Amino acid sequence: MSNCIFCNIASGIIPAQKLYEDEEILAFQDVSPQGPVHFLVIPKKHIPNIMELEVTDTLLIGRMLHKAQALAQEQGCAEKGARFVINCKSHGGQTVDHLHIHVIGGRPLGWPPG
């Protein structure tokens, strides 16, 4: 989608500080980090939100979560942990209509989130 910022990042039109990329997924640093560690993992396929996943996307979302875990470990979050977040639509706090996983760590995070 030409008006989707994450599609434009995935296609290389908009630059990003990439942590990982393959044919299906991309991970990059968040431009407004909420902790010492804050990156996003997105599918290159445009999926607006988690409510619109198809059964055929099961392996894709699994790969995204597994890569988020591996990158969190690489970023130093293995011992103390991190928060893995998928916001969905306006009431869920989603601000970009493209499925993405936030991984936030490197500091204690309170609950409930603000």
C-alpha positions in Angstrom: 0.0 0.0 0.0 1.6 3.2 -1.1 0.2 5.3 1.8 1.3 2.8 4.5 4.5 4.0 6.3 5.5 0.4 7.2 5.0 -0.8 3.6 7.2 2.1 2.5 9.9 1.1 5.1 9.6 -2.6 4.0 10.1 -1.6 0.4 13.0 0.7 1.1 11.3 3.9 0.1 11.6 5.2 3.7 14.9 4.4 5.5 15.0 2.7 8.8 17.6 1.4 11.2 17.2 -2.3 10.3 18.0 -5.1 12.8 16.9 -8.0 10.6 15.3 -8.6 7.2 14.3 -11.6 5.1 11.7 -12.2 2.3 8.8 -12.0 4.7 9.6 -9.9 7.8 11.6 -6.9 8.8 12.7 -5.7 12.2 13.9 -2.1 12.8 14.5 0.4 15.6 11.5 2.4 16.8 11.9 6.1 15.9 10.4 7.1 19.3 11.8 4.6 21.7 10.1 4.0 25.0 13.1 2.2 26.5 16.8 1.4 25.9 15.6 -1.4 23.7 12.6 -0.7 21.5 12.2 -2.2 18.1 9.4 -3.3 15.8 8.9 -6.6 13.9 6.6 -6.3 10.9 5.4 -8.5 8.1 6.3 -7.3 4.6 2.9 -8.4 3.5 0.4 -5.6 4.4 -1.9 -6.9 7.2 -3.8 -4.0 8.8 -4.0 -5.5 12.3 -4.0 -8.7 14.2 -7.8 -9.0 13.8 -7.3 -9.4 10.1 -4.9 -12.3 10.2 -5.9 -15.2 8.0 -5.3 -18.9 8.9 -2.6 -18.9 6.1 -0.7 -16.2 8.2 -0.1 -18.6 11.1 3.4 -19.4 10.1 4.2 -15.8 9.4 3.1 -14.5 12.8 5.0 -17.4 14.5 8.1 -16.5 12.6 7.6 -12.8 13.6 7.3 -13.8 17.3 10.3 -16.1 17.1 12.5 -13.4 15.5 11.3 -10.9 18.1 12.4 -13.3 20.8 15.8 -13.8 19.2 16.4 -10.1 18.7 15.4 -9.3 22.2 17.9 -11.8 23.4 20.6 -10.2 21.2 19.7 -6.8 22.6 20.4 -7.9 26.1 16.9 -8.7 27.4 17.3 -12.5 28.0 18.0 -12.3 31.7 15.5 -9.6 32.9 12.9 -9.8 30.1 11.1 -7.4 27.8 7.6 -6.5 26.8 6.2 -7.9 23.5 3.1 -5.8 22.4 0.7 -6.0 19.5 -1.7 -3.1 19.6 -4.9 -3.4 17.6 -7.1 -0.6 16.2 -7.8 2.7 17.9 -9.0 1.3 21.3 -5.9 -0.9 21.5 -3.5 2.0 20.8 -2.6 1.1 17.3 -1.3 4.2 15.4 0.0 2.6 12.2 -2.5 0.4 10.4 0.0 -2.4 9.6 0.5 -5.3 11.9 3.6 -4.9 14.1 5.1 -6.3 17.3 6.8 -3.8 19.6 9.6 -5.2 21.8 10.5 -2.9 24.6 13.1 -3.6 27.3 16.2 -2.5 29.1 14.3 -1.0 32.0 11.5 -2.0 34.4 8.1 -1.6 32.8 5.0 -0.9 35.0 1.6 -2.5 34.7 -0.9 -1.4 33.6 0.7 0.4 30.7 0.0 4.2 30.6 
